[in-house]
């Protein structure tokens, strides 16, 4: 058995396993964002290290019309103001908050 055949035989006995660490986050849509998306909340699974910008990007990919609101939305993580470079942890709740009018 040559080296290639030995490598293949060994690989077949112990297949490669790729373990990707991920985080699951909930995105909560309020106001106009909820109207555009059509749901109150949904979950996304992101590879670690996950950043808020990744979650928002996935949401815009899933709901292209959401990108029209990008410049006006405020982002919160677990109820606290956040920037797009904030790291996310498993179980975090990301809220997309559009401008609120009132008087």
N, C-alpha and C positions, 0 to 999 in steps of 0.2 A: 504494500500500500504506500503510495507516494504521499508527500506532505499535503497536497490539496485534498486527496481522498480522506486522509486522516482528519483534517480540519472539518470537512463536511460531516464525517461520521460523528465526530465529537459534538459538533453543533446540533446535530439531530438528537443526540442524547440529552443535551442541555441547551434548549433553545434560548435565544437571546430574549431578555425581558427588558423592556423599556418602562421605567417608572417615571411618569411625569407628575410632578406635584402640581396640584390645582387648588383653586379656591372657588367656592360657590358664593355668589353675592346676589342679593335681591335688588332689583331696580324698581323704585316706586315712582309712578308718574302722577303729577298733579296738574290741575287746570288744563291749559292748552295742550300740554304734553300728553295728558291722558286722552284727550279728544283725538289727537293725531295718531297715537299708538293703538287706541281702542281697548286698552286694558288698564287696570289700576296698578298691577305689579307683575313682574316676571323675574325668573332667575337666569343667571348666566354663569357659566363655568369658564374660568380664566386660568391660564398657566401662571405659575409663580415665577418670579415676583410679579404680582398683578398691580397695576396702577389704575387710578380712577379713569384716566384717559382711555385705557383699553376697554373698560366696561362701557363707557359712553360711545366709543367707536363701534362696539358690537351692537349696541342699541340702535345707532344710526344705520348700520348695515341691515339690521332686521326691519327697521322702520325708516326708510329713506326720507320721508317727509319731516322727520324729527330734526334733520339737519337744518331745516329752515329756521328753527328756533334756537340753534346752537349759541348764537351770540347773546341771546337774552336770558338763557337759563342760568340759574344759580344751582350749584351742586352741593349737596350735604352728604356726609357719611356719618351714619348713626346719630343724626340730628345736629351735627356740627358742620359749620361752613368748611368747605374743602377746596383745594386747588387740584387741577388735573394730574399733577405729579404725585399726589398722595398715594401711598401704598395701601392696598386693600388686603384684608384678612378674611378667612373663611367665616361666613355668616354675617358679614357686614351688610348694612342696608343703605343703599345709595338712593337719595331722593333728588329728582329733577324738578326744580321749582321755577316756574315761569314768573314773569313780573306780575305783581298783584296790584290792581287798581283800586281806588277807593276814594272816599272823601270825607 
